[in-house]
């Protein structure tokens, strides 16, 4: 059982590394906590926050209103991501979300930003976190 879990984790890690590598390059614009809060307040219906962390990370707390789509699942879920929304992608630190934001931008999404500080920054600033 332990070997199977380790194998699954290794394959998932490899897939994430390949996804990151294939989407390296000029990243879309980044955003910070101040802009995130302003968008959440002024344009809540126009904003889609996509959290690309794992379910384990997600369970530790999320930005209110965020939707969980793990990084590895984004390509298969493009049909569920509306193009007319302003999209901010979030992960723990900004690395995975940067790759996903870049991927979405390349897929033709017109307004995509990466929350460069990620949940680490959000929580360090003492900003509100919801439990899913």
Buried (B, 14 or more C-beta within 10 A) or exposed (E): EEEEEEEEEEEBEEEBEEBBEEBEEEBBEBBBBEBBBEBBEEEEEEBBBBBBBBEEBBEEBBBEEBEBBBBBEBEEEBEEBEEEBBBBBBBBBBBBBBBBBBBBBBEEBEBBBBBBBBBEBBBEEEBEEEEE
